[in-house]
Amino acid sequence: MMINTVGIAGLGLIGGSMAKAIHQYTDCTLLGYDTDGAVLSRALDEGIISAALTADRLADCQLVIVALYPEAAVDYVTRHRDQFRRSGTVMDCGGVKGVVCGPLESVVRDAGFHFVGGHPMAGIERSGYGHAFPELFQGASLILTPYPGTPQSCLDEIWELARKLGFRHLQLSTPQEHDHIIAYTSQLAHVVSCAYVGSPSAPNFEGFSAGSFKDMTRVAKLNEEMWTELFLENQDALVREIDTLVEELAAFAYVIRRGDRDNLKNMLRRAREIKEAIDKDC
């Protein structure tokens, strides 16, 4: 089934960028929904979407992208369970998958449509439709966490559209594996950045900073409402990563405090070698 009509529920940074990319790079008819009427009106006025994604228009869409916070995504799919297109596909875009895919498995069973957990690995340190732009996904990875038995054709259709939007890598995973790894690759980085700018030294950076300071502080400019939900919905995996980092920092503090040159050099060498090995796989 070729995707020619797409619905997007939630026109924030990710949903808005999806909408703008679909508008710019495909011939799909695009319907949109947002709880903020001003955002919806703006998307209509700009011609990004053709019409509002109302409940009675869900059946028109071969694909519905749910770009809402995880709890809201579960609620949206649950409420509209009987209104999605038969044999159509619904994909969410949340940053955690267990709390979405788990509750929805029984909801969508025998509902007549396919649900696929999704996570576009793209973003900037700003939020909202006003900051959305169609090039956000250029070169990005798209993670999909389908249920067992999801037709391959369903995944192929999603990937065909995603490639048109600029995605370059498809990663299949399970919700559990996704949440475990994303706690390290994404969530921990945001925690570290927020903790780093909490230092009393932070306001005195002027004239003393270069690229490393920018790298460490960039993602502290975040949407605290969204990231609070993401952190708490993946708290076990994230706390394990934080505890591991604390142990690593404590080890560095110990050898530096003791002036242990040999062990410090060995720890730095180990870190460099790990980074070099990671870079080879990128």
Phi, psi and omega per residue, in radians:
M1 nan 2.081 3.128
M2 -1.349 2.408 3.121
I3 -1.476 2.000 3.081
N4 -2.163 -0.197 3.049
T5 -2.305 2.158 -3.079
V6 -2.132 2.398 3.008
G7 -1.928 2.453 3.089
I8 -2.185 2.096 3.091
A9 -1.776 1.899 -3.096
G10 1.861 1.900 -3.056
L11 -1.976 0.812 3.036
G12 -1.409 -2.624 -3.109
L13 -1.052 -0.896 -3.097
I14 -1.278 -0.908 -3.141
G15 -1.100 -0.697 3.113
G16 -1.152 -0.711 3.102
S17 -1.178 -0.668 3.040
M18 -1.023 -0.808 -3.129
A19 -1.075 -0.807 -3.113
K20 -1.168 -0.619 3.110
A21 -1.219 -0.756 3.106
I22 -1.083 -0.735 3.116
H23 -1.076 -0.718 -3.034
Q24 -1.428 -0.649 -2.955
Y25 -1.881 -0.050 -3.132
T26 -2.353 3.021 3.077
D27 -1.798 0.229 -3.083
C28 -1.165 2.511 2.910
T29 -1.324 2.336 -3.006
L30 -2.156 2.206 3.061
L31 -1.963 2.507 -3.066
G32 -2.358 2.685 3.117
Y33 -2.408 2.446 2.990
D34 -2.668 2.542 3.136
T35 -1.204 -0.375 3.111
D36 -1.575 1.908 -3.102
G37 -1.044 -0.574 -3.139
A38 -1.157 -0.671 3.109
V39 -1.149 -0.772 3.137
L40 -1.084 -0.750 3.125
S41 -1.103 -0.695 3.137
R42 -1.123 -0.755 3.129
A43 -1.115 -0.643 3.077
L44 -1.192 -0.804 -3.117
D45 -1.093 -0.629 3.137
E46 -1.365 -0.145 -3.136
G47 1.349 0.233 3.131
I48 -1.221 -0.726 3.063
I49 -1.990 2.644 -3.107
S50 -1.474 -0.552 -3.096
A51 -2.839 2.930 3.100
A52 -1.272 2.493 3.088
L53 -1.504 1.507 3.088
T54 -1.543 2.887 -3.079
A55 -0.991 -0.643 -3.102
D56 -1.330 -0.157 3.114
R57 -1.730 -0.089 -3.129
L58 -1.053 -0.625 -3.117
A59 -1.213 -0.242 3.101
D60 -1.360 -0.264 -2.963
C61 -1.722 2.166 3.005
Q62 -1.214 -0.500 3.120
L63 -2.366 2.278 2.999
V64 -2.031 2.126 3.115
I65 -1.733 2.086 -3.110
V66 -1.759 1.734 -3.083
A67 -1.815 1.038 -3.128
L68 -2.047 2.875 3.025
Y69 -1.020 2.686 -3.008
P70 -0.898 -0.865 -3.117
E71 -1.092 -0.721 3.134
A72 -1.174 -0.586 3.118
A73 -1.135 -0.784 3.104
V74 -1.057 -0.760 3.136
D75 -1.106 -0.738 -3.102
Y76 -1.121 -0.835 -3.129
V77 -1.139 -0.687 -3.141
T78 -1.121 -0.796 -3.114
R79 -1.129 -0.574 -3.048
H80 -1.837 0.315 -3.074
R81 -0.858 -0.720 -3.049
D82 -1.587 0.048 -3.069
Q83 -1.939 -0.198 3.105
F84 -1.218 2.732 -3.124
R85 -1.091 2.322 3.060
R86 -1.114 2.263 -3.071
S87 1.241 0.112 3.052
G88 -1.420 -3.121 -3.081
T89 -2.222 2.419 3.036
V90 -2.086 2.266 3.139
M91 -2.278 2.279 3.046
D92 -1.620 2.983 -3.091
C93 -2.245 0.371 -3.035
G94 -1.257 2.743 -3.107
G95 -1.416 -0.132 2.988
V96 -2.247 2.600 -3.001
K97 -2.010 -0.563 -3.086
G98 -1.036 -0.772 -3.074
V99 -1.303 -0.178 3.075
V100 -1.753 -0.970 -3.058
C101 -1.178 -0.603 3.138
G102 -1.082 -1.044 -3.124
P103 -1.092 -0.524 -3.060
L104 -1.443 -0.230 -3.090
E105 -1.029 -0.778 3.134
S106 -1.337 -0.490 -3.137
V107 -1.159 -0.749 -3.034
V108 -1.592 -0.157 3.137
R109 -1.051 2.223 -3.136
D110 1.099 0.319 -3.140
A111 -1.466 -0.241 3.075
G112 1.689 -0.039 3.057
F113 -2.269 2.910 -3.130
H114 -1.806 2.375 3.038
F115 -1.978 2.320 3.124
V116 -2.255 2.181 3.020
G117 -1.233 2.373 -3.129
G118 -2.385 2.678 3.083
H119 -2.579 1.750 3.052
P120 -1.249 2.120 -3.106
M121 -1.493 1.288 -3.110
A122 -2.693 2.677 3.112
G123 2.949 2.926 3.044
I124 -2.361 3.023 -3.081
E125 -1.479 0.562 3.055
R126 -2.408 2.813 -3.099
S127 -2.329 2.896 3.058
G128 1.712 2.777 -3.101
Y129 -1.034 -0.616 -3.110
G130 -1.079 -0.415 3.132
H131 -1.769 -0.017 3.134
A132 -1.225 2.518 3.106
F133 -2.627 2.615 -2.968
P134 -1.227 -0.342 -3.107
E135 -1.522 0.082 -3.043
L136 -0.981 -0.567 -2.987
F137 -1.712 0.127 -3.131
Q138 -1.080 2.094 3.123
G139 1.348 0.116 -3.043
A140 -1.443 2.899 3.057
S141 -1.757 2.475 3.041
L142 -2.013 2.102 3.089
I143 -1.677 2.291 3.069
L144 -2.113 2.394 3.122
T145 -2.166 1.293 -3.091
P146 -1.277 2.713 3.011
Y147 -1.263 2.666 3.017
P148 -0.988 2.381 -3.138
G149 1.601 -0.076 3.069
T150 -1.106 2.245 -3.105
P151 -1.037 2.442 3.091
Q152 -1.051 -0.578 3.138
S153 -1.067 -0.577 3.107
C154 -1.131 -0.787 3.119
L155 -1.180 -0.657 3.127
D156 -1.097 -0.693 -3.139
E157 -1.144 -0.735 3.101
I158 -1.081 -0.797 -3.086
W159 -1.189 -0.616 3.096
E160 -1.059 -0.760 3.092
L161 -1.195 -0.751 -3.100
A162 -1.049 -0.693 3.127
R163 -1.087 -0.635 3.100
K164 -1.142 -0.460 -3.127
L165 -1.501 -0.082 3.081
G166 1.953 -0.135 3.112
F167 -1.090 2.490 -3.087
R168 -2.115 -0.165 -3.117
H169 -2.471 2.298 3.066
L170 -1.883 2.195 3.126
Q171 -2.092 2.044 3.059
L172 -1.587 2.466 -3.075
S173 -2.678 3.113 2.945
T174 -1.821 2.770 3.086
P175 -0.982 -0.664 -3.107
Q176 -1.190 -0.806 3.121
E177 -1.114 -0.750 3.129
H178 -0.980 -0.888 -3.054
D179 -1.174 -0.588 3.101
H180 -1.126 -0.845 -3.069
I181 -1.307 -0.667 -3.086
I182 -1.202 -0.423 3.050
A183 -1.056 -0.600 3.134
Y184 -1.484 -0.853 -2.982
T185 -1.333 -0.406 -3.061
S186 -2.205 -0.996 -3.008
Q187 -1.149 -0.748 3.137
L188 -1.073 -0.674 3.126
A189 -1.055 -0.659 3.116
H190 -1.239 -0.678 3.079
V191 -1.087 -0.810 -3.128
V192 -1.070 -0.764 -3.124
S193 -1.092 -0.736 3.130
C194 -1.161 -0.706 3.110
A195 -1.175 -0.659 -3.105
Y196 -1.094 -0.787 -3.130
V197 -1.303 -0.132 3.078
G198 -1.355 -0.104 3.119
S199 -1.159 2.481 3.051
P200 -1.067 -0.290 3.131
S201 -1.387 -0.263 -3.026
A202 -0.974 -0.766 -3.102
P203 -1.165 -0.199 -3.061
N204 -1.753 0.387 -3.024
F205 -1.292 -0.395 -3.006
E206 -0.909 2.162 3.126
G207 1.446 -0.085 -3.098
F208 -2.116 0.267 -3.031
S209 -2.155 2.685 3.075
A210 -2.464 -2.593 -3.044
G211 -1.105 -0.634 -3.098
S212 -1.134 -0.641 3.113
F213 -1.153 -0.753 3.113
K214 -1.092 -0.743 3.133
D215 -1.071 -0.723 -3.084
M216 -1.278 -0.480 -3.022
T217 -1.802 -0.198 -2.977
R218 -0.976 -0.876 -3.007
V219 -1.450 0.047 3.003
A220 -1.238 -0.309 3.049
K221 -1.467 1.421 -2.979
L222 -2.156 3.015 3.040
N223 -1.568 1.752 -2.994
E224 -1.139 -0.490 3.114
E225 -1.162 -0.838 -3.120
M226 -1.158 -0.810 -3.052
W227 -1.239 -0.500 3.019
T228 -1.048 -0.803 3.132
E229 -1.118 -0.776 -3.118
L230 -1.112 -0.759 3.140
F231 -1.083 -0.835 -3.052
L232 -1.250 -0.477 3.130
E233 -1.437 -0.093 3.073
N234 -2.311 0.621 -2.926
Q235 -1.124 -0.661 -3.095
D236 -1.110 -0.861 -3.128
A237 -1.154 -0.698 -3.102
L238 -1.203 -0.733 3.135
V239 -1.115 -0.637 3.074
R240 -1.064 -0.731 3.135
E241 -1.193 -0.682 3.097
I242 -1.106 -0.763 3.126
D243 -1.073 -0.703 3.110
T244 -1.108 -0.736 3.128
L245 -1.130 -0.727 3.116
V246 -1.038 -0.715 3.103
E247 -1.103 -0.726 3.118
E248 -1.126 -0.766 3.131
L249 -1.123 -0.702 3.130
A250 -1.096 -0.646 3.120
A251 -1.152 -0.712 3.082
F252 -1.122 -0.776 3.135
A253 -1.039 -0.688 -3.103
Y254 -1.095 -0.877 -3.068
V255 -1.263 -0.558 3.110
I256 -1.214 -0.740 3.136
R257 -1.080 -0.630 -3.123
R258 -1.457 -0.140 -3.082
G259 1.190 0.529 -3.062
D260 -1.438 1.507 -3.044
R261 -1.069 -0.778 -3.060
D262 -1.122 -0.834 -3.137
N263 -1.194 -0.609 3.090
L264 -1.111 -0.767 3.131
K265 -1.092 -0.703 3.126
N266 -1.118 -0.700 3.131
M267 -1.159 -0.711 3.119
L268 -1.177 -0.672 3.103
R269 -1.107 -0.783 3.122
R270 -1.019 -0.769 3.135
A271 -1.098 -0.766 3.126
R272 -1.058 -0.762 -3.100
E273 -1.167 -0.652 3.075
I274 -1.106 -0.784 3.140
K275 -1.097 -0.726 3.125
E276 -1.105 -0.675 3.106
A277 -1.163 -0.697 3.093
I278 -1.081 -0.775 -3.105
D279 -1.079 -0.582 3.127
K280 -1.126 -0.498 -3.100
D281 -1.538 -0.149 -3.088
C282 -1.395 nan nan
